[in-house]
Amino acid sequence: MPIYEYRCEACGRRFSVFWRNFSAVKEDKIVCKRCGSDDVDRLVSRVRVVRSEESRMEDLADPSAWGDLDEDDPKSMGKFMRKMMNELGDEAGDLGPEFEEVIDRLESGQDPEEIEKQMPDLLGEEGPMGGGGMGAPGGMELGSDFDT
């Protein structure tokens, strides 16, 4: 039972039509519900694929999927970090508003070391891996290389 989208060339309205079967698509004539014109074009509909969290994380871990990531360019790093945050979905909320501020600063081109100086308590007294701020042993360094 397909649903197709159409655009009326006369009035510009977009609309969807639910068909009971595929043969009806070829047999029936489509008319715009707004103006009655039969000058309509079928549109290519967007498709959304639901993927598992595991599949999304595997893609993020694959360096070939990182595109034009340049770890020496703060804007590129910010863009990549935002992509990672979006892929994490609800889990990204656990990162806190500070993480989003870091991403915003990177996307504006601010130097990671400058961010670290301006936000020394970014990870609090104990970061996720122990230690102090971002540059402390076991903490997160924004400007560091990373391997997977």
CORBELSUL-V862512 format. One record per residue. N is the residue number from 1. SS is DSSP state (hx for helix, st for strand, lp for the rest). D_LAST is the distance of its C-alpha to the last C-alpha in Angstrom with 1 decimal. Layout:
n = (N,N)
ss = (SS,SS)
d_last = (D_LAST,D_LAST)
This chain:
n = (1,2,3,4,5,6,7,8,9,10,11,12,13,14,15,16,17,18,19,20,21,22,23,24,25,26,27,28,29,30,31,32,33,34,35,36,37,38,39,40,41,42,43,44,45,46,47,48,49,50,51,52,53,54,55,56,57,58,59,60,61,62,63,64,65,66,67,68,69,70,71,72,73,74,75,76,77,78,79,80,81,82,83,84,85,86,87,88,89,90,91,92,93,94,95,96,97,98,99,100,101,102,103,104,105,106,107,108,109,110,111,112,113,114,115,116,117,118,119,120,121,122,123,124,125,126,127,128,129,130,131,132,133,134,135,136,137,138,139,140,141,142,143,144,145,146,147,148)
ss = (lp,lp,st,st,st,st,st,st,lp,lp,lp,lp,lp,st,st,st,st,st,lp,lp,lp,hx,hx,hx,hx,hx,hx,lp,lp,lp,lp,lp,lp,lp,lp,lp,lp,lp,lp,st,st,st,st,lp,lp,lp,lp,lp,lp,lp,lp,lp,hx,hx,hx,hx,hx,hx,hx,hx,hx,lp,hx,hx,hx,hx,lp,lp,lp,lp,lp,lp,lp,hx,hx,hx,hx,hx,hx,hx,hx,hx,hx,hx,hx,hx,hx,hx,hx,hx,hx,hx,hx,hx,hx,lp,hx,hx,hx,hx,hx,hx,hx,hx,hx,hx,hx,lp,lp,lp,lp,hx,hx,hx,hx,hx,hx,hx,lp,lp,lp,lp,lp,lp,lp,lp,lp,lp,lp,lp,lp,lp,lp,lp,lp,lp,lp,lp,lp,lp,lp,lp,lp,lp,lp,lp,lp,lp)
d_last = (44.1,42.5,42.4,42.7,42.7,45.4,46.6,50.3,51.2,54.5,53.2,49.4,48.7,45.6,46.2,44.9,47.0,46.5,47.9,49.1,48.2,47.0,50.5,51.7,49.4,51.3,54.7,54.9,55.3,53.1,54.8,53.6,54.5,55.1,57.4,58.2,57.1,56.0,54.1,50.6,47.4,44.7,41.3,37.9,36.4,32.9,30.8,28.3,26.0,24.9,21.5,20.1,17.6,15.4,15.7,15.0,11.8,10.7,11.6,9.8,6.4,7.9,8.0,11.6,12.6,12.1,15.5,16.9,14.4,15.7,14.2,17.7,19.5,19.9,21.1,18.2,15.8,18.4,18.5,14.8,15.0,18.2,16.8,14.2,17.2,19.3,17.1,17.1,20.9,22.9,20.1,19.7,23.2,21.9,20.2,23.7,25.6,24.3,20.8,22.7,24.8,21.8,20.7,24.4,24.7,21.7,23.0,26.4,24.9,25.2,23.5,20.7,22.6,25.8,24.3,23.3,26.9,28.5,26.6,26.4,26.5,23.8,22.2,25.6,26.6,23.8,20.4,18.0,17.0,20.5,22.0,23.6,22.6,19.5,19.9,20.8,19.1,16.6,17.0,15.0,15.6,15.8,16.0,13.2,10.4,6.9,3.8,0.0)
